[in-house]
Amino acid sequence: MGKSTNSAIFLDNAATTRTDPEVVAAMLPWLEQNFGSPATLYSMGSEAKQAIESARQSLAGLIGAESKDIFFTSGATESNNWVIKGVAEARAGKGRHIITNEAEHHSILMPLRHLEKKGWDVTYLPVDSDGLVDPDAVAASIRPDTVLITMVHANHEIGTIQPITEIGRIARESGVAFHVNAAQTVGHIPVDVQALGADLLSLSGHKFYGPKGVGALYIKRGVRIIPLLHGGSQEKKRRAGTHNVPGIVGLGEAARIASRDLVAEADQLGSLRDYIFAWVEENIEDVRINGHRRRRLPNNVNFSLEGIEGESIMLSLSYPTAEGARPVFISTGSACVSGSLEPSHILLALGMPAELAHGSVRISMAKGETREEIDYALEAIAAVAGRLREMSPVYKRGNKKCAAFDKTEGCDCEAAG
Amino acid sequence: MYSEKVMDHFQNPRNMGEVENPDGVGEVGNPQCGDVMRITIKVDEKEDRIEDVRFKTLGCGAAIATSSMVTELAKGKRLDEAQEISKKVVADALGGLPPQKMHCSNLASDGLRKAIEDYRSRHGN
């Protein structure tokens, strides 16, 4: 699965994964032969309906939910929007306060900003320099008018896994609805809605070898939420629109495979991840590991390279000049890639100086990733870092001051240089 | 996203490094924004010409490519001609830049102008 066309090494699996061939095979009949809508009564429709219910069961099994509490959507962005707008509207009579953290995904932050414009109040809790939210801070920020707490399970950029179970307990004790965005964790590490204490949980198919454009929202029985999409009576009148049958079948198959492979995958990628950290610290100077070292996704690696900028790292790796060299695809938190003038808000939330955030590299692996490919990619990264640092007018070798920045003390890179 | 010419200058930058004992130095940008360029020049005093010019750049693909292109355009030019090299001239010579890169990463011509000013202030003209 680590392999892709023209022998590129794809290490951007937190963005999206390759659809598992088993998933593709399961989907094809629902594209080629049975194209019926599950809402219809003739045999094509009822077969499609059965396929959807079977997928619902597989997915429910993966996250420890009851299948009647699973609602199919177009992906985690829709699920997150649905939760924030739908719970806010359903509970507006009780209050208009929502709690989240600064380092959330944009599909959480943007709907919240939308609500703020309409009069809702949002508390953005800080994270520490590893990206962790303090559960005590969550408890302290609950008010009588708080209606929703939304926390990411694991951060998509730095991989840090939040203390969700503790936050879930706090939410339950206070009677506040608790939403978990589990787009990065479902299918990669064990996710159990009961154990996490989640009232609502978002997930996306293409993040764990399923197809793009399909996901789900878990809604615990009794949780009040207004639909985002009104129309037909699909999904118990809570999410209108003709079912994406091939997508849902693919999601169900991805869930079935994940239930089988997840533990072995986490084990294998976790040791590769730790190998990468050790290699990088051993072989590249002036580097800072981003995110929590242990409480983190097994497939996620993130570090910042001092004195260079992420887009030029990414471009150099994607378009190698040496003959026969393999392209390596990674991601960066640099502003040049975010499309704004600011580097990643997640890295800035850690207290990282902007100049260090611009030089961040994220490696996110897929199951089956090999040590051979990782070694190739690491050598390529080290070579690119060396070349760009030679070109950099600001890089000063051994400038450890920034690599060891402390959130409370901050860091003045210019003074250090 | 980038033109072939931009990729060529990014991958094979011309005149990278620093002129030894430069007659003028121009540094522009800010590491917080992710772009810093340092242009150093050697001037043929008699001819008022740029004899040698080199760059060092921290930044994205466009930042590196524009720096490389500016040095290529400036080399051998009279100072008053080199001063006329604008952002647009650099971008056009590279076959265009994505619009969002025009302002944040296309600072090399400013760096060159600063280096020329530095030379002039040192030589009292």
Boltz contact constraints between the chains, C-beta under 6 A:
constraints:
  - contact:
      token1: [A, 309]
      token2: [B, 34]
      max_distance: 6.0
  - contact:
      token1: [A, 309]
      token2: [B, 58]
      max_distance: 6.0
  - contact:
      token1: [A, 309]
      token2: [B, 59]
      max_distance: 6.0
  - contact:
      token1: [A, 309]
      token2: [B, 60]
      max_distance: 6.0
  - contact:
      token1: [A, 311]
      token2: [B, 60]
      max_distance: 6.0
  - contact:
      token1: [A, 311]
      token2: [B, 61]
      max_distance: 6.0
  - contact:
      token1: [A, 312]
      token2: [B, 60]
      max_distance: 6.0
  - contact:
      token1: [A, 312]
      token2: [B, 61]
      max_distance: 6.0
  - contact:
      token1: [A, 315]
      token2: [B, 61]
      max_distance: 6.0
  - contact:
      token1: [A, 321]
      token2: [B, 11]
      max_distance: 6.0
  - contact:
      token1: [A, 335]
      token2: [B, 34]
      max_distance: 6.0
  - contact:
      token1: [A, 336]
      token2: [B, 60]
      max_distance: 6.0
  - contact:
      token1: [A, 354]
      token2: [B, 32]
      max_distance: 6.0
  - contact:
      token1: [A, 355]
      token2: [B, 31]
      max_distance: 6.0
  - contact:
      token1: [A, 355]
      token2: [B, 32]
      max_distance: 6.0
  - contact:
      token1: [A, 358]
      token2: [B, 34]
      max_distance: 6.0
  - contact:
      token1: [A, 391]
      token2: [B, 16]
      max_distance: 6.0
  - contact:
      token1: [A, 392]
      token2: [B, 58]
      max_distance: 6.0
  - contact:
      token1: [A, 393]
      token2: [B, 36]
      max_distance: 6.0
  - contact:
      token1: [A, 393]
      token2: [B, 38]
      max_distance: 6.0
  - contact:
      token1: [A, 393]
      token2: [B, 56]
      max_distance: 6.0
  - contact:
      token1: [A, 394]
      token2: [B, 31]
      max_distance: 6.0
  - contact:
      token1: [A, 394]
      token2: [B, 36]
      max_distance: 6.0
  - contact:
      token1: [A, 394]
      token2: [B, 58]
      max_distance: 6.0
